[in-house]
Amino acid sequence: MTDLLALTAELVDHTSVSFEEQAFVEWLEADLRALPHLTVERVGDNLIARTQLGRDQRLILAGHTDTVPVANDPSLVGGTNQHARIEGDTLWGLGSADMKGGLACFLHIARTVTEPAVDLTFVFYAREEVAQEHNGLREIEAKRPDLLEADCAILGEPTDGIIEAGCQGAMRFEVVFAGARAHTARPWMGRNAIHRMAAVLTELSSYEARMPIIDGCEYREAIQAVHVEGGVAGNVVPDRAALRIHHRFAPDRSSEEAESSVRALLAPHLDDDDTVRVMDQSPACPPSLTHPLLGKLKELCGNQVKSKLGWTDVAGFAALGIPATNFGSGAATVAHTKDEHLHRASIERTYAALITLVTDGA
């Protein structure tokens, strides 16, 4: 059997920071086009490789090719985490967990499984680690939606070989508080916009999380102040202050319901001249494990399922009517850190479930 940890190391050594994936994508494209059992399409810097065997069902195996920026730190071997380094059964390096371990599993299946039980679509897409407007899946959806037609999908996000079902939605708000300028020697003549934040900050700090259980998965909502801005000068009562809030909401709520709940939370502390606007939002995704293929994956994982508290592109597939789940190698807790790494047991456990699923079907 191919050494999956070594294959992942090979992928790590193809540096592919967001917007700089081209060389890595070209390498992947040459590899995939050499496989006669696959048809390969390129849409921008996104690759879609498919079997065309006329099976009753089609499964998407999707993963992003980009990583966050390189970490340069004197505490690291060589002063950077850019290059792969294997020590025993652990691979160290940028993207090893998020998500070149997942890509390695998919690539090895693409290379070796010529007669899968279901038709397979491999989607290697660009720019996931940056704003949604740049996301490669959105580009494929806009230009070639036919390439994303499938019965269900598995996204190779790092889950350490355990299903993390669905995902929570994400929404950012900006709240602008109005005030009136005055000299700080006579503050009673003005109205301090920064002080007016206090009631909202107290409300946020005492927030009690909703923890709905959906299809056996417990989600935990959160709301946090993430940015404050205000002030004119050291001797001026400020007439404006801005607060940014980040909200994670469970998949039993639509984006509209989540927005309404936050506005209701803020309303008692706002006046008519204050403003609240949604800066951006990403919808939530339900667990979606009732599809036979995803149910089989759940069985292969010993029925171990967690809820995904963050946001992932499973929500994008759900918006297309494609049930999807997160399943990949590596721990999400080390993703984006300078010490990102991947253990052999994690990738081998992940691959064992995937190879059984694609060769046996549901």
Secondary structure per residue as TSV (DSSP state, phi and psi in degrees):
chain	resnum	aa	ss	phi	psi
A	1	M	-	360.0	142.7
A	2	T	-	-59.1	139.9
A	3	D	-	-75.0	102.5
A	4	L	H	-67.1	-29.8
A	5	L	H	-68.6	-40.3
A	6	A	H	-66.9	-38.1
A	7	L	H	-63.8	-41.1
A	8	T	H	-62.6	-40.4
A	9	A	H	-59.9	-38.9
A	10	E	H	-62.0	-40.4
A	11	L	H	-68.9	-38.7
A	12	V	H	-59.8	-38.0
A	13	D	T	-72.2	-8.4
A	14	H	S	-90.9	90.1
A	15	T	-	-59.0	132.8
A	16	S	-	-147.4	56.9
A	17	V	B	-60.5	148.6
A	18	S	T	-47.0	134.1
A	19	F	T	75.4	-0.9
A	20	E	-	-125.0	33.8
A	21	E	-	-89.5	-5.1
A	22	Q	H	-55.9	-46.9
A	23	A	H	-64.1	-40.7
A	24	F	H	-65.4	-42.8
A	25	V	H	-63.6	-40.4
A	26	E	H	-63.7	-38.2
A	27	W	H	-64.2	-45.9
A	28	L	H	-62.0	-41.6
A	29	E	H	-61.7	-44.3
A	30	A	H	-62.3	-39.1
A	31	D	H	-64.4	-47.4
A	32	L	H	-71.2	-36.8
A	33	R	H	-68.3	-17.8
A	34	A	T	-80.3	-3.9
A	35	L	-	-98.3	110.0
A	36	P	T	-66.7	-19.0
A	37	H	T	-85.2	1.0
A	38	L	-	-119.6	144.6
A	39	T	E	-101.7	136.4
A	40	V	E	-122.1	131.6
A	41	E	E	-124.2	145.6
A	42	R	E	-119.7	128.1
A	43	V	E	-122.7	102.4
A	44	G	T	62.6	-126.4
A	45	D	T	-101.9	29.6
A	46	N	E	-113.8	138.9
A	47	L	E	-114.7	136.9
A	48	I	E	-129.7	116.0
A	49	A	E	-117.3	134.2
A	50	R	E	-135.9	146.0
A	51	T	-	-87.3	151.3
A	52	Q	-	-131.5	68.9
A	53	L	S	-104.6	-0.8
A	54	G	-	71.7	26.0
A	55	R	-	-67.7	161.5
A	56	D	S	-68.9	-27.1
A	57	Q	-	-131.9	155.2
A	58	R	E	-126.4	132.4
A	59	L	E	-115.3	130.4
A	60	I	E	-92.4	132.0
A	61	L	E	-113.3	110.4
A	62	A	E	-122.2	142.5
A	63	G	E	-155.5	149.5
A	64	H	E	-90.1	144.4
A	65	T	-	-90.2	-13.0
A	66	D	-	-91.9	162.9
A	67	T	B	-128.3	169.0
A	68	V	-	-72.3	170.9
A	69	P	-	-61.6	157.0
A	70	V	-	-63.4	141.8
A	71	A	-	-95.6	124.5
A	72	N	B	-110.9	115.5
A	73	D	-	-150.4	129.1
A	74	P	T	-63.1	-17.1
A	75	S	T	-77.2	-13.0
A	76	L	S	-86.9	150.4
A	77	V	G	-62.1	122.3
A	78	G	G	79.2	-0.7
A	79	G	G	79.1	5.9
A	80	T	B	-154.7	158.6
A	81	N	S	-104.7	17.5
A	82	Q	S	-66.9	-36.2
A	83	H	S	-105.8	153.0
A	84	A	-	-75.3	144.5
A	85	R	E	-145.5	121.6
A	86	I	E	-102.8	126.5
A	87	E	E	-124.9	108.6
A	88	G	T	63.1	-119.2
A	89	D	T	-106.1	24.8
A	90	T	E	-126.7	131.1
A	91	L	E	-102.7	128.6
A	92	W	E	-109.6	141.8
A	93	G	S	151.7	157.4
A	94	L	T	-61.9	125.5
A	95	G	T	85.2	-0.7
A	96	S	I	-59.2	-39.9
A	97	A	I	-90.6	-43.1
A	98	D	I	-119.9	91.5
A	99	M	I	-141.4	47.6
A	100	K	I	-74.9	-18.8
A	101	G	H	-65.2	-43.6
A	102	G	H	-62.5	-42.1
A	103	L	H	-63.1	-37.8
A	104	A	H	-62.4	-42.1
A	105	C	H	-61.1	-46.2
A	106	F	H	-65.5	-42.4
A	107	L	H	-63.9	-40.9
A	108	H	H	-66.2	-38.0
A	109	I	H	-64.4	-43.0
A	110	A	H	-60.0	-38.3
A	111	R	H	-72.8	-34.3
A	112	T	H	-111.9	-24.0
A	113	V	-	-96.9	99.9
A	114	T	S	-93.0	-18.1
A	115	E	S	-130.1	65.5
A	116	P	-	-67.7	158.5
A	117	A	S	-72.3	-22.6
A	118	V	S	-127.9	153.1
A	119	D	E	-66.3	143.2
A	120	L	E	-116.9	140.7
A	121	T	E	-122.9	117.9
A	122	F	E	-97.1	123.4
A	123	V	E	-118.1	112.2
A	124	F	E	-109.6	106.7
A	125	Y	E	-119.2	156.1
A	126	A	S	-97.0	160.1
A	127	R	-	58.8	46.3
A	128	E	-	-80.5	-27.7
A	129	E	S	-82.4	6.9
A	130	V	S	-123.7	-169.8
A	131	A	-	-57.7	147.8
A	132	Q	G	-56.1	-29.7
A	133	E	G	-63.2	-19.4
A	134	H	G	-100.5	-5.7
A	135	N	-	-60.2	129.6
A	136	G	H	-63.5	-31.9
A	137	L	H	-62.8	-39.0
A	138	R	H	-64.3	-35.3
A	139	E	H	-65.7	-44.5
A	140	I	H	-62.0	-45.0
A	141	E	H	-58.5	-38.6
A	142	A	H	-75.0	-38.3
A	143	K	H	-97.3	-37.0
A	144	R	-	-141.1	65.8
A	145	P	G	-60.4	-24.1
A	146	D	G	-62.2	-27.1
A	147	L	G	-73.4	-12.5
A	148	L	G	-103.8	9.6
A	149	E	-	-72.1	127.0
A	150	A	-	-166.4	169.1
A	151	D	S	-87.4	-31.9
A	152	C	E	-163.7	172.5
A	153	A	E	-144.2	150.1
A	154	I	E	-121.3	126.2
A	155	L	E	-103.3	126.1
A	156	G	-	-80.5	34.6
A	157	E	-	-62.5	151.4
A	158	P	-	-66.4	116.3
A	159	T	-	-132.6	7.5
A	160	D	T	60.5	34.1
A	161	G	T	75.1	18.9
A	162	I	S	-124.4	138.9
A	163	I	E	-63.7	130.8
A	164	E	E	-115.3	106.0
A	165	A	E	-85.3	142.9
A	166	G	S	60.4	-158.9
A	167	C	B	-167.7	155.2
A	168	Q	-	-81.6	152.1
A	169	G	E	-80.3	164.4
A	170	A	E	-134.2	141.8
A	171	M	E	-150.6	134.8
A	172	R	E	-116.6	137.1
A	173	F	E	-119.7	151.1
A	174	E	E	-119.2	124.6
A	175	V	E	-109.9	123.5
A	176	V	E	-110.1	120.6
A	177	F	E	-96.0	133.9
A	178	A	E	-94.5	150.6
A	179	G	-	-147.3	-161.6
A	180	A	B	-141.1	131.2
A	181	R	-	-69.9	148.7
A	182	A	E	-161.1	165.6
A	183	H	E	-74.2	140.4
A	184	T	T	-66.0	-14.9
A	185	A	T	-74.7	-20.3
A	186	R	S	-133.7	60.0
A	187	P	G	-63.8	-22.8
A	188	W	G	-66.6	-13.0
A	189	M	G	-86.5	-7.8
A	190	G	S	-122.4	-163.7
A	191	R	B	-145.3	117.0
A	192	N	-	-82.7	109.7
A	193	A	T	-66.3	-34.0
A	194	I	T	-66.5	-43.3
A	195	H	T	-59.2	-30.6
A	196	R	T	-67.7	-17.6
A	197	M	H	-67.5	-24.1
A	198	A	H	-54.7	-43.8
A	199	A	H	-64.0	-40.1
A	200	V	H	-68.7	-41.3
A	201	L	H	-63.1	-38.3
A	202	T	H	-64.0	-41.5
A	203	E	H	-60.8	-43.8
A	204	L	H	-67.8	-39.7
A	205	S	H	-70.3	-20.8
A	206	S	T	-101.5	9.9
A	207	Y	-	-61.0	131.6
A	208	E	-	-101.9	119.4
A	209	A	-	-66.5	136.1
A	210	R	-	-72.6	138.8
A	211	M	-	-133.3	69.2
A	212	P	-	-70.5	148.3
A	213	I	E	-106.9	121.8
A	214	I	E	-124.4	118.6
A	215	D	T	50.7	40.2
A	216	G	T	83.9	-1.1
A	217	C	E	-105.8	127.2
A	218	E	E	-94.3	123.7
A	219	Y	-	-103.1	159.9
A	220	R	-	-137.4	110.6
A	221	E	-	-74.7	159.8
A	222	A	E	-150.7	151.5
A	223	I	E	-143.4	128.7
A	224	Q	E	-138.9	141.5
A	225	A	E	-77.2	127.8
A	226	V	E	-121.5	-8.5
A	227	H	E	-161.8	136.9
A	228	V	E	-128.7	149.5
A	229	E	E	-151.0	132.7
A	230	G	E	174.5	171.7
A	231	G	-	108.0	141.9
A	232	V	-	-113.5	-56.2
A	233	A	-	-159.0	169.0
A	234	G	T	-66.2	-12.9
A	235	N	T	-125.4	25.7
A	236	V	E	-126.4	129.2
A	237	V	E	-68.9	123.1
A	238	P	-	-72.6	139.5
A	239	D	S	-100.8	4.2
A	240	R	E	-153.2	140.1
A	241	A	E	-148.4	141.5
A	242	A	E	-121.2	139.2
A	243	L	E	-128.0	129.9
A	244	R	E	-106.0	137.8
A	245	I	E	-126.1	136.3
A	246	H	E	-113.0	129.4
A	247	H	E	-122.9	128.7
A	248	R	E	-105.6	127.7
A	249	F	E	-127.4	147.0
A	250	A	-	-74.0	158.4
A	251	P	T	-75.7	7.6
A	252	D	T	-88.2	2.9
A	253	R	S	-122.1	141.0
A	254	S	-	-78.1	167.8
A	255	S	H	-60.0	-38.3
A	256	E	H	-65.6	-39.9
A	257	E	H	-68.0	-38.8
A	258	A	H	-64.2	-43.6
A	259	E	H	-61.3	-43.4
A	260	S	H	-61.9	-38.5
A	261	S	H	-66.1	-38.3
A	262	V	H	-70.5	-41.7
A	263	R	H	-62.5	-37.2
A	264	A	H	-66.1	-35.7
A	265	L	H	-65.8	-37.8
A	266	L	H	-81.7	-30.6
A	267	A	G	-50.4	-44.4
A	268	P	G	-62.6	-15.5
A	269	H	G	-109.2	8.4
A	270	L	-	-116.7	152.5
A	271	D	-	-108.8	172.9
A	272	D	T	-62.6	-28.3
A	273	D	T	-90.2	3.9
A	274	D	-	-86.9	158.5
A	275	T	E	-130.9	148.3
A	276	V	E	-131.0	126.6
A	277	R	E	-134.6	147.2
A	278	V	E	-83.9	121.0
A	279	M	E	-79.9	-42.8
A	280	D	E	-164.9	162.1
A	281	Q	E	-155.6	148.8
A	282	S	E	-130.5	130.1
A	283	P	-	-70.9	158.6
A	284	A	-	-83.0	170.0
A	285	C	B	-136.5	130.5
A	286	P	-	-70.9	165.5
A	287	P	-	-56.4	-38.5
A	288	S	-	61.3	30.6
A	289	L	T	-93.3	9.4
A	290	T	T	-82.3	-14.5
A	291	H	S	-64.7	138.0
A	292	P	H	-53.8	-41.2
A	293	L	H	-67.3	-41.5
A	294	L	H	-72.9	-31.9
A	295	G	H	-64.5	-38.6
A	296	K	H	-64.7	-40.8
A	297	L	H	-60.3	-40.5
A	298	K	H	-59.2	-43.4
A	299	E	H	-62.0	-42.6
A	300	L	H	-65.3	-22.5
A	301	C	T	-94.2	15.8
A	302	G	T	68.1	26.9
A	303	N	T	58.4	25.4
A	304	Q	-	-86.5	116.4
A	305	V	E	-136.0	134.2
A	306	K	E	-119.8	162.1
A	307	S	E	-88.7	144.4
A	308	K	-	-87.7	113.4
A	309	L	-	-83.3	-23.2
A	310	G	S	-87.0	-169.1
A	311	W	-	-110.6	139.7
A	312	T	-	-140.1	175.9
A	313	D	T	-74.8	2.8
A	314	V	H	-59.9	-28.3
A	315	A	H	-65.8	-34.9
A	316	G	H	-65.0	-40.5
A	317	F	H	-67.3	-40.5
A	318	A	H	-60.3	-37.5
A	319	A	H	-64.4	-23.9
A	320	L	T	-89.6	2.8
A	321	G	T	81.3	20.5
A	322	I	-	-110.1	112.1
A	323	P	-	-59.4	137.3
A	324	A	E	-146.9	154.3
A	325	T	E	-141.7	162.1
A	326	N	E	-93.5	128.1
A	327	F	-	-159.6	112.4
A	328	G	-	-160.7	178.4
A	329	S	S	-92.1	161.0
A	330	G	S	88.3	155.8
A	331	A	-	-95.2	132.6
A	332	A	G	-62.8	-26.0
A	333	T	G	-68.4	-19.1
A	334	V	G	-102.6	-5.9
A	335	A	T	-61.7	139.1
A	336	H	T	73.6	0.7
A	337	T	S	-90.2	162.5
A	338	K	T	-68.0	-23.7
A	339	D	T	-101.5	29.7
A	340	E	-	-55.1	135.8
A	341	H	E	-154.6	171.3
A	342	L	E	-144.1	130.2
A	343	H	E	-93.0	145.0
A	344	R	H	-57.4	-42.3
A	345	A	H	-60.3	-35.1
A	346	S	H	-67.1	-46.9
A	347	I	H	-73.5	-34.0
A	348	E	H	-70.2	-36.0
A	349	R	H	-65.5	-41.9
A	350	T	H	-64.2	-47.3
A	351	Y	H	-64.3	-38.3
A	352	A	H	-59.5	-41.7
A	353	A	H	-69.6	-42.4
A	354	L	H	-65.6	-43.7
A	355	I	H	-67.4	-35.8
A	356	T	H	-66.2	-40.9
A	357	L	H	-63.6	-46.2
A	358	V	H	-76.6	-23.9
A	359	T	H	-89.8	-29.3
A	360	D	H	-100.5	-26.5
A	361	G	-	72.8	-164.0
A	362	A	-	-83.4	360.0
